[in-house]
């Protein structure tokens, strides 16, 4: 059996590095959790929420799944959103995908992958909603990345149309939902410009699907 002792060694060094910079960091962190951000991202190991935002533990509440989806029957994701909005009172919800996403790529091919095919079906729906956008795309990588962007926009709409956000906005809670895509090749986030939240007219700016 392979050893994982090196993980404990790295953890000890990590904790020491933080404590050396701020001796009270962990003591204060253990006393409360009050992040301003909920991050809904992909499970991909190359997309770490805290690190790419330049934030420390305690500053981002995180939920991750394959291809950063928000599905209305996924009680895990919905429970995280509800806790973040109603208990933690987060100010921002970020749905973040990434270019070259394996889940999105798998949804575009004709292979079968077992149980996950049921999960990927929702991304296939996003492709179907926007089929016309792909008619003139011949490059496979461009097609994957375009669907990565459209998937983020769709999931932002799903967050906004949830009863959790609608109820929060009715109560005048100032929580805004954003859509980002992360570029693995340069580490830069791209804003999809679909931020949605409470406004003065009480009309919730929920992104619409392109017909």
C-alpha positions in Angstrom: 0.0 0.0 0.0 1.4 3.4 -1.0 2.1 5.9 1.7 0.4 9.3 2.0 2.6 10.6 4.8 3.9 13.3 2.4 0.4 14.8 2.5 0.6 15.3 6.3 4.1 16.8 5.9 2.8 19.3 3.3 -0.2 20.1 5.5 2.1 20.8 8.5 4.3 23.1 6.4 1.3 24.9 4.9 -0.1 25.6 8.4 3.3 26.8 9.6 3.7 29.1 6.6 0.3 30.7 7.3 0.9 30.9 11.1 4.3 32.5 10.6 2.6 35.3 8.6 -0.4 35.6 10.9 -0.1 33.8 14.3 -3.9 34.4 15.0 -5.1 33.2 11.6 -6.4 29.8 12.5 -7.8 30.9 15.9 -9.9 33.6 14.3 -10.9 31.3 11.4 -12.2 28.7 13.7 -14.6 31.2 15.4 -16.7 32.1 12.4 -17.5 31.6 8.8 -18.6 34.8 6.9 -17.6 34.6 3.3 -19.0 37.1 0.8 -18.7 34.6 -2.1 -20.2 31.3 -3.1 -18.2 29.6 -5.9 -20.0 26.9 -8.0 -17.3 25.4 -10.1 -16.0 22.3 -11.8 -14.5 19.4 -9.9 -11.4 19.6 -12.2 -8.3 19.6 -9.9 -6.7 22.4 -12.0 -9.4 24.9 -11.0 -8.9 25.7 -7.3 -11.3 28.5 -6.3 -9.4 30.1 -3.4 -6.1 30.1 -5.1 -7.1 31.5 -8.5 -9.0 34.3 -6.7 -6.1 35.1 -4.5 -8.1 34.4 -1.4 -7.4 32.6 1.9 -9.5 29.9 3.6 -12.7 31.3 5.0 -13.2 33.8 2.2 -15.0 31.6 -0.4 -17.8 29.1 0.2 -17.4 26.3 -2.4 -19.5 23.8 -4.3 -18.0 21.8 -7.1 -19.3 19.1 -9.5 -18.6 17.8 -13.0 -18.9 20.7 -15.5 -20.1 23.2 -12.8 -23.8 22.5 -13.3 -26.8 23.8 -11.3 -29.6 21.3 -11.8 -33.0 21.9 -10.3 -33.3 18.3 -8.9 -29.8 18.3 -7.4 -30.5 18.7 -3.7 -26.8 18.8 -2.9 -26.2 21.9 -5.0 -29.4 23.5 -4.0 -28.7 22.9 -0.3 -25.3 24.6 -0.7 -26.9 27.6 -2.4 -29.7 27.9 0.2 -27.1 27.8 3.1 -24.9 30.3 1.4 -27.8 32.7 0.6 -30.0 32.3 3.7 -27.5 31.6 6.4 -24.1 33.0 5.3 -25.8 35.9 3.4 -23.2 35.9 0.6 -23.1 38.9 -1.6 -22.0 37.2 -4.7 -22.5 33.8 -6.3 -20.0 32.9 -9.0 -20.6 30.1 -11.5 -17.3 29.3 -13.0 -16.5 26.9 -15.8 -13.2 26.4 -17.6 -12.0 26.1 -21.2 -11.2 22.6 -22.3 -13.6 21.1 -19.7 -13.6 17.3 -19.9 -17.3 17.0 -19.0 -18.3 19.4 -21.7 -16.0 17.6 -24.2 -17.6 14.2 -23.2 -21.1 15.7 -23.8 -20.2 16.5 -27.4 -18.9 13.1 -28.4 -20.9 9.9 -29.1 -19.1 7.7 -26.6 -20.8 6.2 -23.5 -19.2 6.7 -20.0 -21.6 4.9 -17.8 -23.5 6.6 -14.9 -22.1 10.1 -15.7 -23.9 10.0 -19.1 -27.1 11.0 -17.1 -25.3 14.0 -15.7 -23.8 15.0 -19.0 -27.3 14.9 -20.6 -27.9 18.4 -19.1 -24.9 19.8 -21.1 -26.3 18.1 -24.2 -29.5 20.1 -23.6 -27.4 23.3 -23.5 -25.9 22.3 -26.9 -29.4 21.7 -28.2 -30.7 25.0 -27.0 -27.9 26.8 -28.9 -27.5 24.4 -31.8 -27.4 27.2 -34.4 -24.3 28.7 -32.9 -22.3 25.6 -33.7 -23.3 25.3 -37.4 -20.3 27.3 -38.6 -17.7 26.0 -36.1 -15.4 23.4 -37.6 -12.6 23.5 -35.0 -13.3 21.0 -32.3 -11.5 22.9 -29.6 -13.5 26.1 -30.4 -16.7 24.1 -30.3 -15.8 22.7 -26.8 -14.9 26.2 -25.5 -18.0 27.8 -26.9 -20.1 25.2 -25.2 -18.1 25.8 -22.0 -19.2 29.5 -22.1 -22.8 28.7 -23.0 -23.0 26.2 -20.2 -21.9 28.8 -17.7 -24.5 31.2 -18.9 -27.2 28.5 -18.7 -26.2 27.7 -15.1 -26.3 31.3 -14.1 -29.9 31.4 -15.4 -30.6 28.2 -13.4 -29.3 29.8 -10.2 -31.3 33.0 -10.8 -34.5 31.0 -11.5 -34.3 28.9 -8.3 -36.8 29.6 -5.6 -33.8 30.4 -3.3 -32.7 33.4 -5.2 -36.2 34.5 -6.1 -37.2 34.5 -2.5 -34.0 36.3 -1.5 -34.6 39.0 -4.0 -38.2 39.4 -2.9 -36.8 40.1 0.5 -34.5 42.7 -1.0 -31.4 40.7 -0.3 -28.5 42.1 -2.3 -27.0 38.9 -3.8 -25.6 39.0 -7.3 -25.0 36.0 -9.6 -22.0 36.0 -12.0 -20.7 33.8 -14.7 -17.0 33.3 -15.3 -14.8 31.0 -17.4 -11.3 30.2 -16.4 -8.5 29.7 -18.9 -6.2 26.9 -17.9 -3.5 28.1 -20.3 -2.9 31.5 -18.6 -4.8 31.4 -15.3 -7.1 34.3 -16.2 -10.8 34.5 -15.6 -13.2 35.8 -18.3 -16.4 37.5 -17.3 -19.3 36.3 -19.3 -21.1 39.6 -18.6 -24.3 38.0 -17.4 -24.3 39.2 -13.8 -27.8 39.3 -12.4 -29.3 40.5 -9.2 -31.7 42.8 -7.4 -32.5 46.1 -9.1 -34.7 49.1 -8.4 -37.6 47.9 -10.6 -37.8 44.5 -8.9 -37.3 42.9 -12.3 -34.8 40.2 -12.0 -32.3 40.2 -14.8 -32.4 36.5 -15.5 -30.4 35.5 -18.7 -32.6 34.2 -21.5 -31.9 31.3 -23.7 -31.2 32.1 -27.3 -33.9 30.5 -29.4 
